[in-house]
Amino acid sequence: MSMSYRVSLNGPDNVGKTTQIDLLPSSFTIGKVGGLHKTDNTKIGELHRQGLLRQWWWESSNEEFIRFIVGALARRHLDSMTDTLNQVILFDRGAAMFEAVVVAVIATKSLDHNLDNARAAFQAILNENHLQLPRERLAILLTHGGSLDGSLKITLNREEGILDERYKLYQFLLQTEMQRQERSGVYQHVIKIHTTSSIGIVQDELRKVLLRYTGNRLFTPMLHRLDNIYVISGLSESGKSSVAEGFCSHYGTGQAFRAKIVYFNNLISERLGKGIYSVPEKEQAQYLLHELERFSNDHYWLKIITIESMHRYMVATWLKKWLGKMIQIIYIDTADVRRLERALLAPEVIAENDRLKKERGVELIRSDADLVLDNNGTFADTVNALLRFAESNRRRN
């Protein structure tokens, strides 16, 4: 039987629960379990696969709804009990949140929309059917907006498509119930997300909480050993490798490591058993982040990593969104005539390589770069300009 420490991450819809779980360290000692609809051998999972979950959600009787939800929770809990490897298992939403979901659904369907009556009906059905919700050892709540109105506004603004009045009512009731739970101390820890809280800041706070409760040393802040990661992009033969080499040489191998994106992508592909480019770009960014964490932990003396030849715009964008100022995107800007003068490749080969890079979004990377570095002068001028930028950036941080 598993002795894993079970944790759930809860919060309003669109608060970022799934993203935060995805960003937690990737390790065989840390298990991550998705929502109930992803649980095999359950009625909820079957309805989801058939595309009938939303219809059933509102048309089922209260008793059937509760039995299916509790059954899926029990199956997920039992599956985790057979896990003997993971020291920590993280659930995307836990028993307390699903209790709030059930109460909100019952209240939405009722004529009076009364949460107290819905809560009493829920408890009566549990008692009549001898049902019990399996609880996690630690339930963490993420909140945003600072108030019920503020939280609802964020949740609804992040939804896609047209929202009907029933859904808006359900969200109001759900978040009202979750705030009641929060006041009642149902959640052992609450993380409040402010307007100034980046995804990376929330992730580091979550890791601190998990480290304190579980004692697992993997839950240290993201890439905490590093000062900066410099992503170096640009068109073919623009001087990316030369600039990165000169930059890293200044700091020496005791502080800086120069790598091409293909180095990390090959490691990721080997772990996946398939090519990294076969997965969506957000997942590519997640895998790259986890690989960087492994590399940084193994090479704990390093303070700087440069990554050359990142041309996929959304990968760079996701990393920037998660890591903030720690990651600096540098675009090497070199005139076409200078690139052709310096190149060992034929002009038609350079043109084809440029075409592929542009398809992947290298020009968008240029528009969002932290620094567009002019490489039309001498090599020393370019490297010194990057060093000045790096030092000023380190002082600001």
C-alpha positions in Angstrom: 0.0 0.0 0.0 1.2 3.5 -0.9 2.4 5.8 1.9 2.4 8.8 -0.4 1.6 12.3 0.9 -1.6 13.2 -0.9 -2.2 16.9 -1.8 -4.9 18.6 -3.7 -4.8 22.0 -5.4 -8.1 23.7 -5.5 -9.5 27.1 -6.5 -12.0 28.9 -8.8 -12.1 28.0 -12.4 -9.3 29.7 -14.5 -7.2 30.5 -11.4 -4.4 28.4 -12.8 -4.5 25.1 -10.9 -3.5 22.9 -13.8 -0.7 25.2 -15.0 0.8 25.3 -11.5 0.7 21.5 -11.2 2.3 21.1 -14.6 5.1 23.5 -13.6 5.9 21.5 -10.4 9.1 19.4 -10.7 9.0 16.4 -13.0 10.3 13.4 -11.0 9.4 9.8 -10.5 8.9 10.6 -6.8 6.2 13.2 -7.6 2.9 12.0 -9.1 0.5 14.3 -10.8 -3.2 13.3 -11.2 -5.6 15.2 -13.5 -9.3 16.0 -13.1 -12.0 13.3 -12.5 -12.9 13.2 -16.3 -9.4 11.8 -16.9 -9.8 8.9 -14.4 -10.3 5.6 -16.1 -13.0 3.0 -15.3 -15.4 5.6 -14.0 -18.8 6.9 -15.3 -17.4 10.4 -15.4 -14.5 9.4 -17.6 -16.8 7.4 -19.9 -19.2 10.4 -20.3 -16.3 12.6 -21.1 -15.0 10.3 -23.7 -18.5 10.1 -25.3 -18.8 13.9 -25.3 -21.8 13.7 -23.0 -20.4 15.1 -19.8 -21.8 18.6 -20.1 -25.3 17.4 -20.9 -25.3 14.9 -18.1 -23.9 17.5 -15.7 -27.2 19.5 -15.9 -29.7 16.8 -16.7 -28.8 14.1 -14.2 -30.7 13.7 -10.9 -29.0 15.0 -7.7 -28.5 11.4 -6.4 -27.0 10.1 -9.7 -24.7 13.2 -9.9 -23.4 12.7 -6.4 -22.9 8.9 -6.8 -20.9 9.4 -10.0 -18.8 12.2 -8.5 -18.0 10.3 -5.3 -17.4 7.1 -7.3 -14.8 8.8 -9.5 -13.2 10.4 -6.4 -13.0 6.9 -4.8 -11.5 5.3 -7.9 -8.9 8.1 -8.2 -8.0 7.6 -4.5 -7.8 3.8 -4.8 -5.6 4.1 -7.9 -3.2 6.4 -5.9 -3.1 3.8 -3.1 -1.4 1.3 -5.4 1.3 3.8 -6.3 4.4 2.7 -4.3 7.0 5.0 -6.1 5.7 8.5 -5.6 6.4 10.2 -2.3 4.0 13.0 -3.1 0.8 12.7 -5.2 -0.8 15.9 -6.3 -4.5 16.0 -7.3 -5.9 18.6 -9.7 -8.9 19.5 -7.5 -9.7 17.6 -4.3 -12.6 16.3 -2.2 -13.4 19.7 -0.7 -13.7 21.4 -4.1 -15.8 18.7 -5.5 -18.1 19.0 -2.5 -18.4 22.7 -3.3 -19.1 21.8 -7.0 -21.9 19.4 -6.0 -23.5 21.9 -3.7 -23.3 24.6 -6.4 -24.8 22.3 -9.0 -27.7 21.3 -6.7 -28.4 24.9 -5.9 -28.2 26.0 -9.5 -30.8 23.4 -10.5 -33.1 24.3 -7.6 -35.8 26.9 -7.7 -34.5 28.9 -4.7 -30.7 28.6 -5.5 -30.2 28.3 -1.8 -26.7 27.0 -0.8 -27.8 26.0 2.7 -30.6 23.8 1.4 -28.3 22.4 -1.3 -25.7 21.5 1.3 -28.3 19.7 3.4 -29.6 17.8 0.4 -26.1 16.7 -0.5 -25.4 15.5 3.0 -28.8 13.6 3.1 -27.9 11.7 -0.1 -24.4 10.9 1.2 -26.0 9.4 4.4 -28.8 7.5 2.5 -26.3 5.9 0.2 -23.5 5.4 2.8 -21.1 7.4 0.8 -18.0 9.2 2.0 -15.6 11.5 0.2 -11.9 10.4 0.4 -9.9 13.3 1.7 -6.3 14.4 1.0 -3.8 15.0 3.7 -3.2 18.6 2.5 -5.8 20.7 0.6 -4.4 24.0 -0.8 -6.6 26.7 -2.1 -5.6 29.3 -4.8 -7.7 32.5 -4.8 -7.7 35.5 -7.1 -9.5 38.8 -7.4 -9.5 39.8 -3.7 -13.3 39.5 -3.4 -16.2 37.5 -4.7 -17.0 40.0 -7.5 -13.3 40.3 -8.4 -12.8 36.6 -8.5 -16.0 36.0 -10.7 -14.9 38.7 -13.1 -11.5 37.1 -13.7 -13.0 33.6 -14.0 -15.6 34.7 -16.5 -13.3 36.9 -18.5 -10.9 34.0 -19.1 -13.7 31.8 -20.4 -13.9 31.3 -24.2 -17.2 31.5 -26.1 -20.6 32.8 -25.1 -21.5 32.3 -21.5 -25.2 31.5 -20.6 -26.9 32.8 -17.5 -27.0 29.3 -15.9 -23.2 29.0 -16.1 -22.8 32.5 -14.6 -25.2 31.6 -11.8 -23.3 28.3 -11.2 -20.0 30.2 -11.0 -21.4 32.6 -8.5 -22.8 29.8 -6.3 -19.6 27.7 -6.6 -17.3 30.6 -5.6 -19.6 31.7 -2.8 -19.5 28.1 -1.4 -15.7 27.9 -1.7 -15.3 31.2 0.1 -17.5 29.8 2.9 -15.2 26.8 3.0 -12.2 29.0 3.2 -13.7 30.9 6.1 -14.5 27.6 7.8 -10.9 26.4 7.6 -11.6 23.6 5.2 -8.3 24.2 3.4 -5.1 23.9 5.3 -3.3 26.5 3.3 -4.5 29.4 1.1 -2.4 31.1 -1.6 -3.8 34.5 -2.6 -2.9 35.5 -6.2 -2.6 39.3 -6.5 -2.6 41.4 -9.7 1.2 41.7 -9.4 1.7 37.9 -8.9 3.3 36.3 -11.9 2.8 32.6 -12.6 6.4 32.1 -11.5 5.8 33.9 -8.2 2.8 31.7 -7.5 4.7 28.6 -8.4 7.5 29.4 -6.0 5.0 30.1 -3.2 3.3 26.8 -3.9 6.7 25.0 -3.8 7.5 26.5 -0.4 4.2 25.3 1.0 4.8 21.8 -0.4 8.3 21.7 0.9 7.1 22.7 4.4 4.4 20.1 4.5 5.9 17.2 2.7 9.6 17.7 3.3 10.4 16.8 -0.3 13.6 18.7 -1.2 12.6 18.8 -4.9 10.1 21.6 -4.0 12.7 24.3 -4.1 12.0 27.5 -6.0 12.2 27.2 -9.8 15.8 27.3 -11.0 16.8 28.9 -7.8 20.5 28.2 -8.3 20.6 30.3 -11.5 20.9 34.1 -11.9 19.7 34.1 -15.5 19.0 32.1 -18.6 19.8 33.9 -21.9 17.8 32.7 -24.9 19.7 33.7 -28.0 17.7 33.8 -31.3 18.2 35.3 -34.7 18.3 34.4 -38.4 20.9 32.0 -39.9 24.5 33.0 -39.7 23.7 36.0 -37.6 26.4 35.2 -35.1 24.4 33.5 -32.4 27.0 30.9 -31.5 30.0 33.3 -31.6 28.2 35.8 -29.4 27.2 33.1 -26.9 30.7 31.7 -26.8 32.2 35.1 -26.2 29.6 35.9 -23.5 30.1 32.6 -21.6 33.9 32.8 -21.9 33.8 36.1 -20.0 32.3 34.3 -17.0 34.2 31.1 -17.4 33.0 27.5 -17.1 32.7 27.8 -13.3 29.7 30.1 -13.8 28.3 29.9 -17.3 27.3 27.1 -19.7 26.6 27.5 -23.4 24.1 25.1 -25.1 22.0 24.9 -28.2 18.3 24.2 -27.9 18.8 20.9 -29.7 20.9 19.6 -26.7 17.9 19.9 -24.4 15.4 18.8 -27.0 17.3 15.6 -27.6 17.3 14.8 -23.9 13.6 15.5 -23.8 12.8 13.4 -26.9 14.8 10.5 -25.3 12.7 10.7 -22.1 9.5 10.9 -24.1 10.3 8.2 -26.5 9.2 10.4 -29.3 10.2 13.7 -30.9 9.7 16.8 -28.9 8.1 18.6 -31.8 5.3 16.1 -31.9 3.7 17.7 -28.8 2.1 21.2 -28.6 4.4 24.2 -28.1 3.1 24.8 -24.5 4.1 21.2 -23.6 7.4 21.7 -25.4 8.0 24.7 -23.1 7.0 22.7 -20.0 9.4 19.8 -20.9 12.2 22.3 -21.5 11.6 24.0 -18.2 11.8 20.6 -16.4 14.9 19.7 -18.3 16.5 23.0 -17.3 15.7 22.3 -13.7 17.3 18.9 -13.8 20.4 20.3 -15.6 20.7 23.2 -13.1 20.4 20.8 -10.1 23.1 18.5 -11.5 25.3 21.5 -12.3 24.7 23.4 -9.2 27.7 25.7 -9.5 26.3 27.4 -12.7 24.8 30.9 -12.5 24.2 31.5 -16.2 22.9 29.3 -19.1 22.7 30.4 -22.7 20.4 28.6 -25.1 21.1 29.2 -28.8 18.8 28.9 -31.8 15.4 29.1 -30.1 13.1 30.1 -33.0 9.7 28.9 -31.8 7.8 32.0 -30.7 5.3 30.3 -28.4 7.9 28.2 -26.6 9.9 31.4 -25.8 6.6 33.2 -24.8 5.6 30.5 -22.4 9.0 30.4 -20.8 9.0 34.2 -20.4 5.5 34.1 -18.9 6.5 31.5 -16.3 10.0 32.6 -15.5 9.7 36.4 -15.8 13.0 38.4 -15.6 15.1 35.2 -14.9 14.9 34.5 -18.6 16.2 37.1 -21.0 15.4 36.8 -24.7 18.2 38.2 -26.9 17.8 38.6 -30.7 21.0 38.9 -32.7 20.3 41.5 -35.4 22.7 41.2 -38.4 22.2 42.8 -41.8 21.8 40.3 -44.7 24.9 41.5 -46.4 27.0 40.8 -43.3 25.4 37.4 -42.8 26.3 36.4 -46.3 29.9 37.8 -45.9 30.5 35.7 -42.8 28.7 32.5 -43.9 30.2 29.2 -44.9 26.9 28.1 -46.4 25.6 28.8 -49.9 23.1 31.7 -50.2 20.2 29.4 -51.2 20.8 27.3 -48.1 20.8 30.4 -45.8 17.5 31.5 -47.5 15.8 28.2 -46.9 17.0 28.2 -43.2 15.7 31.7 -42.8 12.3 30.7 -44.3 12.0 27.8 -41.8 12.9 30.1 -38.9 10.4 32.7 -39.9 7.7 30.1 -40.2 8.4 29.1 -36.5 8.1 32.7 -35.4 11.6 34.1 -35.2 10.4 37.6 -36.3 7.9 37.6 -33.5 10.7 36.7 -31.1 12.5 39.8 -32.3 9.5 42.0 -31.6 9.2 40.8 -28.0 12.9 40.4 -27.2 14.4 41.9 -24.1 17.3 43.0 -26.2 17.8 43.4 -29.9 21.6 43.2 -30.2 23.2 44.9 -33.2 25.8 42.5 -34.6 26.9 44.6 -37.5 30.1 46.0 -35.9 33.0 44.2 -34.4 32.7 40.9 -32.4 34.1 42.7 -29.3 31.5 45.5 -29.6 28.7 43.0 -29.7 29.9 40.8 -26.8 30.6 43.9 -24.7 27.1 45.3 -25.4 25.6 42.0 -24.2 27.8 41.9 -21.1 26.7 45.5 -20.2 23.1 44.4 -20.6 23.6 41.3 -18.5 25.3 43.2 -15.7 22.6 45.9 -15.6 20.0 43.2 -15.6 21.7 41.4 -12.6 21.8 44.6 -10.6 18.1 45.2 -11.3 17.3 41.8 -10.0 
